[in-house]
Amino acid sequence: FLINGGADTLDFQMPTGFTGGAMTWGPTMRLALELEDGELDNGVDDNNNGLIDEGRLVRITDPFGVSTRVVLAHGIPELLEGEETAAGDDNGNGGEEEPGVWFVLDPDLRRLNVSISIQGVDADGRLIVRTTETVIGLRN
């Protein structure tokens, strides 16, 4: 994925131990944003749940081999809270038109910034959106 440019997919590996003094690595893991079942990327609520073009965050173990998939979050909007499809940084976080899950690796390769918005519809039919951001320190 792009350094400083951000992406909605993150591939990574985790160390599993040492062999002959060298680090050994597990299979590639992927965090990816994908459309919910029944949704199309068309600006319409295709699955009739009150949300438009919503996605889900999925963890895929070994995406290049025999994979397992686990859904980590549902109801992710197409764009982060406050972003519009018009050009520019609408939500003031330094990116433009960021997806609902956004990974940004700092240039020094030591910190991964993760932003995610999740949306839902309350009992009165109102759209509720919440966003959180965190920084993960990288090592090894």
Stockholm file with secondary structure:
# STOCKHOLM 1.0

chainA/1-140         FLINGGADTLDFQMPTGFTGGAMTWGPTMRLALELEDGELDNGVDDNNNGLIDEGRLVRITDPFGVSTRVVLAHGIPELLEGEETAAGDDNGNGGEEEPGVWFVLDPDLRRLNVSISIQGVDADGRLIVRTTETVIGLRN
#=GR chainA/1-140 SS CCBTTCBSEEEECCEEEEETTEEEECCCEEEEEEECTTCCSSSSCTTSSSCSSCEEEEEEECTTSSCEEEEEEEEECSBCTTCCSSSSCTTSSSCSSCBSEEEEECTTSSEEEEEEEEEEECTTSCEEEEEEEEEEECCC
#=GC SS_cons         CCBTTCBSEEEECCEEEEETTEEEECCCEEEEEEECTTCCSSSSCTTSSSCSSCEEEEEEECTTSSCEEEEEEEEECSBCTTCCSSSSCTTSSSCSSCBSEEEEECTTSSEEEEEEEEEEECTTSCEEEEEEEEEEECCC
//
